[in-house]
Amino acid sequence: MAETLLSVNDLHVSYGAIKAVRGISFDIKKGEIVTLIGANGAGKSTTLNTIAGLIKPDEGVVEFKGESIVGVKAHKIVERGLALCPEGRRVFAQMSVAENLDMGGYTRSDTENRETIEHVYERFPRLRERMEQSAGTLSGGEQQMLAMGRALMSKPDLLMLDEPSMGLAPILVQEIFDIIKELNATGTTILLVEQNANMALSIADRAYVLEIGTIKKTGTGAELLVDDDVRKAYLGG
């Protein structure tokens, strides 16, 4: 039985009077791809941002590698091996590709970063070709690769991806999902939030369906792909 890498228990998160997450619980085992699907406003991104230490929960337990990370500063969570690739990519537009990647490795030594950046360039050859180019001049797909590469610079055990296919052409969506599968195959555990539920479920070991801040359904990716309720709500059938 694989060890539990992340455990979320009875998590509640609010924005003022608005309850964004209402007592959700889930876990991720080492080596899995787990996806959270749901409509806009379901609480998916809030959940990722809370796990990453960017939002303070009202209550609940978040444990990573068996230790609580509630109240731990975001950069310290990165140091522990958990990285977030945020929604909307959020690259540093005026900085070069290489400088963006350097920012992703700020918790590690220069020697470690030199080795890791080579691995990132091997995985994303287009980034090597554009290493001196300003990030803001890259295409949407290239910016997504840069955001993922930046997150990988910390060599995370668990990589959280928030809407990696948003705004991309279908051919690039397939490329991004192929990269996600490759990352997982080489040892990175993945927590994926993705509007393209069909693609997300097709690669997920397990999935959770969020509605208005609560988990309404869970199962394997394959099970939820053929679930009538999920198909009607999220898969166009």
C-alpha positions as CSV (number, residue, x, y, z in Angstrom):
1,M,0.0,0.0,0.0
2,A,1.4,3.4,-1.0
3,E,2.0,5.9,1.7
4,T,-0.4,8.9,2.0
5,L,1.5,12.0,0.9
6,L,-1.3,14.6,1.4
7,S,-4.2,14.4,3.8
8,V,-7.0,17.1,3.9
9,N,-9.5,16.7,6.7
10,D,-12.7,18.8,7.3
11,L,-11.3,21.8,5.5
12,H,-13.3,25.0,5.7
13,V,-12.3,28.2,3.9
14,S,-14.2,31.6,3.7
15,Y,-13.8,34.9,1.9
16,G,-15.5,37.2,4.3
17,A,-19.1,35.9,4.7
18,I,-18.8,33.6,1.6
19,K,-18.1,30.0,2.5
20,A,-15.9,28.8,-0.4
21,V,-15.0,25.4,1.0
22,R,-17.3,23.6,3.4
23,G,-15.7,20.7,5.3
24,I,-14.0,18.7,2.5
25,S,-11.8,15.7,3.2
26,F,-9.6,13.8,0.7
27,D,-6.1,12.2,0.5
28,I,-3.5,11.6,-2.1
29,K,-1.1,8.6,-2.1
30,K,2.4,8.7,-3.3
31,G,2.6,8.2,-7.1
32,E,-1.1,9.0,-7.8
33,I,-2.7,11.5,-10.2
34,V,-5.8,12.8,-8.3
35,T,-8.1,15.4,-9.9
36,L,-10.7,17.8,-8.5
37,I,-13.4,18.6,-11.0
38,G,-16.4,20.9,-10.7
39,A,-18.0,24.0,-12.0
40,N,-16.5,27.5,-11.6
41,G,-17.0,28.6,-8.0
42,A,-17.0,25.0,-6.6
43,G,-13.9,25.7,-4.4
44,K,-11.3,23.9,-6.5
45,S,-8.7,26.7,-6.8
46,T,-9.4,27.8,-3.2
47,T,-8.5,24.3,-2.0
48,L,-5.2,24.3,-3.9
49,N,-4.3,27.8,-2.7
50,T,-5.1,26.8,0.9
51,I,-2.9,23.7,0.7
52,A,-0.1,25.8,-0.7
53,G,-0.3,28.2,2.2
54,L,-1.6,31.2,0.3
55,I,-4.9,31.2,2.1
56,K,-5.5,30.5,5.8
57,P,-8.3,28.1,6.4
58,D,-11.1,28.7,9.0
59,E,-10.6,25.2,10.3
60,G,-9.5,21.8,9.3
61,V,-6.3,19.8,9.0
62,V,-3.9,19.7,6.1
63,E,-1.0,17.2,6.5
64,F,1.9,16.7,4.0
65,K,4.2,13.7,4.6
66,G,2.5,13.2,8.0
67,E,3.1,16.7,9.3
68,S,0.6,19.6,9.6
69,I,1.3,22.5,7.1
70,V,-1.6,24.7,8.3
71,G,0.0,28.0,9.2
72,V,3.3,27.2,7.6
73,K,4.5,29.9,5.2
74,A,4.1,29.2,1.5
75,H,7.9,29.2,0.8
76,K,8.5,26.7,3.6
77,I,5.8,24.4,2.1
78,V,7.7,24.6,-1.2
79,E,10.9,23.6,0.7
80,R,9.1,20.6,2.1
81,G,8.4,19.3,-1.4
82,L,5.0,20.7,-2.4
83,A,4.7,23.1,-5.4
84,L,1.7,24.9,-7.0
85,C,1.5,25.8,-10.7
86,P,-1.2,28.5,-10.4
87,E,-4.2,29.2,-12.6
88,G,-3.5,31.8,-15.3
89,R,0.2,30.8,-15.4
90,R,1.4,34.1,-13.7
91,V,4.8,34.2,-15.3
92,F,7.0,37.2,-14.6
93,A,6.4,38.9,-18.0
94,Q,9.3,41.3,-18.0
95,M,11.8,38.6,-17.0
96,S,13.5,36.1,-19.3
97,V,12.5,32.5,-19.4
98,A,15.8,31.6,-17.6
99,E,15.1,34.2,-14.9
100,N,11.6,32.8,-14.4
101,L,13.0,29.3,-13.9
102,D,15.6,30.7,-11.5
103,M,12.8,32.1,-9.4
104,G,11.3,28.7,-9.1
105,G,14.5,27.4,-7.6
106,Y,14.9,30.1,-5.0
107,T,14.6,27.6,-2.1
108,R,17.6,25.5,-3.4
109,S,21.3,26.0,-4.0
110,D,22.8,27.2,-7.2
111,T,24.4,23.8,-7.8
112,E,21.1,22.0,-7.4
113,N,19.4,24.5,-9.7
114,R,22.0,24.1,-12.5
115,E,21.2,20.4,-12.6
116,T,17.4,20.8,-12.3
117,I,17.2,23.5,-15.0
118,E,18.9,21.1,-17.4
119,H,16.2,18.6,-16.7
120,V,13.5,21.2,-17.2
121,Y,15.0,22.2,-20.6
122,E,15.2,18.5,-21.6
123,R,11.5,18.2,-20.8
124,F,10.5,21.5,-22.4
125,P,12.9,22.0,-25.4
126,R,11.1,25.1,-26.5
127,L,12.0,26.8,-23.2
128,R,15.7,26.2,-24.0
129,E,15.2,27.8,-27.4
130,R,13.6,30.8,-25.8
131,M,15.7,31.0,-22.6
132,E,16.7,34.7,-23.2
133,Q,13.3,35.7,-24.4
134,S,10.9,37.8,-22.2
135,A,8.3,35.5,-20.7
136,G,5.5,38.0,-21.7
137,T,6.3,37.4,-25.4
138,L,5.7,33.7,-25.3
139,S,2.6,32.0,-26.6
140,G,0.0,30.7,-24.2
141,G,1.2,27.2,-24.5
142,E,4.8,28.2,-23.9
143,Q,3.9,30.3,-20.9
144,Q,2.1,27.2,-19.5
145,M,5.2,25.1,-20.0
146,L,7.2,27.9,-18.3
147,A,4.9,27.9,-15.3
148,M,5.1,24.2,-15.0
149,G,8.9,24.3,-15.4
150,R,9.2,27.0,-12.8
151,A,7.2,24.8,-10.3
152,L,9.4,21.8,-11.2
153,M,12.5,23.8,-10.3
154,S,11.9,23.1,-6.6
155,K,11.8,19.3,-7.4
156,P,8.5,18.7,-5.7
157,D,7.2,15.4,-4.5
158,L,3.7,16.7,-5.0
159,L,2.9,19.1,-7.9
160,M,-0.4,20.9,-7.8
161,L,-1.6,22.1,-11.2
162,D,-4.5,24.6,-11.4
163,E,-6.2,24.7,-14.8
164,P,-3.1,23.9,-16.9
165,S,-5.1,23.7,-20.2
166,M,-7.0,26.9,-19.8
167,G,-7.1,29.0,-23.0
168,L,-5.0,26.5,-25.0
169,A,-5.6,25.1,-28.5
170,P,-6.7,21.4,-28.5
171,I,-3.3,20.2,-29.8
172,L,-1.5,22.0,-27.0
173,V,-4.0,20.6,-24.4
174,Q,-3.0,17.1,-25.5
175,E,0.7,18.1,-25.2
176,I,0.3,19.4,-21.7
177,F,-1.6,16.3,-20.6
178,D,1.1,14.1,-22.1
179,I,3.7,16.0,-20.1
180,I,1.6,15.6,-16.9
181,K,1.5,11.8,-17.5
182,E,5.3,11.8,-18.1
183,L,5.9,13.7,-14.9
184,N,3.8,11.2,-13.0
185,A,5.5,8.2,-14.6
186,T,8.9,9.6,-13.5
187,G,7.8,9.8,-9.8
188,T,6.0,13.1,-9.3
189,T,2.6,12.8,-7.5
190,I,0.0,15.1,-9.1
191,L,-3.0,17.0,-7.8
192,L,-4.9,18.4,-10.8
193,V,-7.7,21.0,-11.0
194,E,-9.0,21.1,-14.6
195,Q,-12.1,22.4,-16.4
196,N,-11.5,19.8,-19.1
197,A,-13.1,17.1,-17.0
198,N,-12.9,14.5,-19.8
199,M,-9.1,14.9,-20.1
200,A,-8.6,15.1,-16.4
201,L,-10.6,11.9,-15.6
202,S,-8.9,10.0,-18.5
203,I,-5.5,10.3,-16.8
204,A,-6.5,10.3,-13.1
205,D,-6.2,7.4,-10.7
206,R,-8.9,8.9,-8.5
207,A,-11.1,11.9,-8.7
208,Y,-13.3,14.1,-6.5
209,V,-16.3,16.1,-7.7
210,L,-16.8,19.4,-5.9
211,E,-20.1,21.3,-5.8
212,I,-20.4,24.6,-3.9
213,G,-17.5,23.8,-1.6
214,T,-18.4,20.2,-0.8
215,I,-17.4,16.8,-2.2
216,K,-20.4,15.3,-3.9
217,K,-18.9,12.2,-5.5
218,T,-15.6,10.3,-5.6
219,G,-14.2,7.3,-7.5
220,T,-11.6,6.3,-9.9
221,G,-11.1,8.4,-13.0
222,A,-12.5,5.5,-15.1
223,E,-15.6,5.1,-12.9
224,L,-16.5,8.8,-13.1
225,L,-15.9,9.0,-16.8
226,V,-18.9,6.7,-17.2
227,D,-21.0,8.0,-14.3
228,D,-24.3,9.4,-15.6
229,D,-24.4,12.4,-13.3
230,V,-20.8,13.4,-14.1
231,R,-21.4,12.9,-17.8
232,K,-24.5,15.2,-17.8
233,A,-22.9,17.9,-15.6
234,Y,-19.3,18.0,-16.9
235,L,-18.7,15.8,-19.9
236,G,-21.4,17.1,-22.3
237,G,-23.5,13.9,-22.2
